[in-house]
Structures are given as structure tokens and as C-alpha cells.
Amino acid sequence: MRVSELSEGGEVFVDANIYLFNALDDPRYGLLPSDSFHLATMKELEMKFIVTDDADFKRVDWAAVVELEEGKTFF
């Protein structure tokens, strides 16, 4: 079956590897594989925010980086 054959409005699970491949293949982002995996997981879970000190994520237009205050921890 192809995507074009799916009925409109039906629920579909999309393998995170599709997002991973697209993120790795997108020259705008230039991410490491581990970063791409994080983004693929975020896409799958429909999450927008990521708490990180990795500035590479700031290049991703749909992800919002949440920075920790200096001297504070997340947990």
C-alpha cells in the first residue's frame, strides 16, 4: 500500500526513521545522528520544546530550545 492509497482522516503511525532520515538529509540543520534521533522522537510525540545546551537545535525552525538558568538543574 502507498500513502496515496490511504483513506482521508485515517490514523497512521509513521516510523521515526522517516523523520530521522529527513533530518539527516536536510542541509539546513546539519545535525549529528544523535541530534536527529532526538528530533525524530520529538516529532513522533508532537513535542516542540527541548531543554538542552546544544546550540545546534536552534537551527531547527520548528523546535524551541529551552535554556537552563546558570547554576540550576532541570531535575
Backbone as CSV, one residue per row, in Angstrom:
resi,resn,N_x,N_y,N_z,CA_x,CA_y,CA_z,C_x,C_y,C_z
1,MET,0.850,-1.176,0.000,0.000,0.000,0.000,0.899,1.244,0.000
2,ARG,0.471,2.257,-0.688,1.185,3.530,-0.747,0.415,4.579,0.046
3,VAL,1.119,5.625,0.454,0.492,6.702,1.217,-0.701,7.272,0.473
4,SER,-0.590,7.409,-0.819,-1.677,7.979,-1.621,-2.936,7.109,-1.604
5,GLU,-2.807,5.851,-1.201,-3.947,4.933,-1.169,-4.687,4.943,0.169
6,LEU,-4.177,5.655,1.147,-4.814,5.707,2.461,-6.087,6.538,2.399
7,SER,-7.055,6.148,3.196,-8.282,6.933,3.240,-8.042,8.209,4.036
8,GLU,-8.677,9.273,3.613,-8.503,10.564,4.265,-9.053,10.504,5.688
9,GLY,-8.302,11.047,6.625,-8.739,11.090,8.014,-8.374,9.860,8.820
10,GLY,-7.787,8.852,8.191,-7.387,7.653,8.919,-6.131,7.895,9.745
11,GLU,-6.030,7.198,10.852,-4.845,7.334,11.691,-3.732,6.458,11.140
12,VAL,-2.519,7.006,11.139,-1.364,6.305,10.593,-0.189,6.490,11.538
13,PHE,0.539,5.418,11.802,1.778,5.510,12.560,2.908,5.705,11.562
14,VAL,3.717,6.736,11.782,4.854,6.993,10.904,6.126,6.617,11.655
15,ASP,6.897,5.735,11.070,8.146,5.282,11.668,9.076,6.472,11.890
16,ALA,9.636,6.567,13.082,10.535,7.678,13.407,11.738,7.714,12.477
17,ASN,12.091,6.593,11.865,13.230,6.591,10.950,12.997,7.490,9.741
18,ILE,11.741,7.684,9.358,11.447,8.595,8.249,11.839,10.012,8.649
19,TYR,11.466,10.420,9.860,11.861,11.738,10.339,13.374,11.827,10.486
20,LEU,13.976,10.765,10.990,15.422,10.743,11.177,16.128,10.929,9.843
21,PHE,15.699,10.192,8.823,16.305,10.321,7.506,16.151,11.739,6.971
22,ASN,14.951,12.304,7.098,14.713,13.658,6.596,15.562,14.681,7.340
23,ALA,15.711,14.536,8.641,16.521,15.481,9.418,17.989,15.367,9.036
24,LEU,18.475,14.143,8.828,19.871,13.957,8.441,20.126,14.480,7.034
25,ASP,19.120,14.374,6.184,19.270,14.742,4.782,19.047,16.235,4.540
26,ASP,18.587,16.966,5.551,18.256,18.377,5.390,19.490,19.235,5.657
27,PRO,20.044,19.880,4.633,21.274,20.657,4.803,21.091,21.892,5.686
28,ARG,19.852,22.327,5.916,19.633,23.486,6.782,20.041,23.195,8.213
29,TYR,19.890,21.958,8.625,20.105,21.631,10.024,21.532,21.170,10.313
30,GLY,22.115,20.356,9.482,23.483,19.888,9.681,23.678,19.243,11.043
31,LEU,22.803,18.328,11.408,22.826,17.741,12.742,23.583,16.416,12.788
32,LEU,24.051,16.090,13.973,24.627,14.780,14.221,23.501,13.749,14.260
33,PRO,23.812,12.494,14.009,22.769,11.468,14.058,22.023,11.425,15.396
34,SER,22.715,11.594,16.494,22.037,11.555,17.800,21.054,12.713,17.943
35,ASP,21.414,13.895,17.452,20.501,15.039,17.498,19.283,14.783,16.615
36,SER,19.507,14.207,15.461,18.411,13.887,14.551,17.462,12.881,15.177
37,PHE,18.017,11.940,15.929,17.164,10.962,16.605,16.281,11.645,17.651
38,HIS,16.843,12.601,18.388,16.052,13.356,19.365,14.903,14.089,18.660
39,LEU,15.206,14.711,17.525,14.173,15.426,16.779,13.107,14.477,16.240
40,ALA,13.536,13.318,15.782,12.564,12.340,15.282,11.618,11.915,16.398
41,THR,12.152,11.737,17.583,11.325,11.367,18.732,10.368,12.497,19.079
42,MET,10.873,13.734,19.048,10.014,14.882,19.324,8.873,14.966,18.315
43,LYS,9.175,14.756,17.049,8.141,14.798,16.012,7.089,13.723,16.265
44,GLU,7.559,12.530,16.576,6.636,11.421,16.789,5.702,11.700,17.967
45,LEU,6.227,12.341,19.004,5.432,12.635,20.200,4.759,14.006,20.136
46,GLU,4.905,14.682,18.999,4.331,16.009,18.783,4.788,17.010,19.846
47,MET,6.068,16.987,20.141,6.660,17.907,21.107,7.397,19.015,20.368
48,LYS,7.363,20.205,20.906,8.024,21.344,20.279,9.241,21.808,21.085
49,PHE,9.195,21.660,22.390,10.233,22.212,23.257,11.269,21.159,23.635
50,ILE,12.534,21.597,23.679,13.619,20.727,24.117,14.510,21.519,25.071
51,VAL,14.801,20.928,26.211,15.716,21.533,27.181,17.102,21.000,26.862
52,THR,17.981,21.900,26.442,19.322,21.485,26.036,20.270,22.681,26.044
53,ASP,21.555,22.368,26.157,22.563,23.423,25.987,23.263,23.275,24.630
54,ASP,22.715,22.422,23.767,23.255,22.177,22.435,22.682,23.218,21.467
55,ALA,23.506,24.149,21.051,23.070,25.242,20.181,22.643,24.757,18.795
56,ASP,23.028,23.549,18.411,22.643,23.023,17.092,21.125,22.968,16.923
57,PHE,20.403,22.741,18.004,18.953,22.641,17.915,18.306,23.983,17.567
58,LYS,19.005,25.077,17.771,18.462,26.400,17.445,18.313,26.593,15.940
59,ARG,18.973,25.750,15.152,18.858,25.840,13.693,17.581,25.182,13.180
60,VAL,16.883,24.470,14.031,15.675,23.750,13.625,14.485,24.677,13.821
61,ASP,13.852,25.050,12.716,12.806,26.078,12.766,11.561,25.682,13.555
62,TRP,11.252,24.405,13.665,10.026,24.008,14.355,10.255,23.626,15.819
63,ALA,11.514,23.571,16.261,11.822,23.205,17.652,12.197,24.457,18.441
64,ALA,11.733,24.524,19.668,12.048,25.649,20.542,12.984,25.171,21.651
65,VAL,14.145,25.799,21.739,15.134,25.435,22.753,14.825,26.177,24.049
66,VAL,14.759,25.420,25.133,14.569,25.987,26.462,15.911,25.868,27.176
67,GLU,16.474,27.007,27.563,17.783,27.001,28.204,17.637,27.047,29.716
68,LEU,18.506,26.316,30.395,18.529,26.343,31.855,19.219,27.607,32.328
69,GLU,18.792,28.093,33.474,19.486,29.226,34.078,20.811,28.724,34.642
70,GLU,21.827,29.546,34.574,23.146,29.144,35.051,23.085,28.747,36.520
71,GLY,23.707,27.626,36.831,23.752,27.144,38.196,22.526,26.365,38.624
72,LYS,21.544,26.202,37.733,20.325,25.452,38.081,20.300,24.157,37.288
73,THR,19.594,23.186,37.848,19.422,21.913,37.153,17.960,21.729,36.801
74,PHE,17.709,20.866,35.853,16.344,20.627,35.403,15.558,19.792,36.400
75,PHE,16.236,18.843,37.050,15.537,17.926,37.955,15.617,18.401,39.385
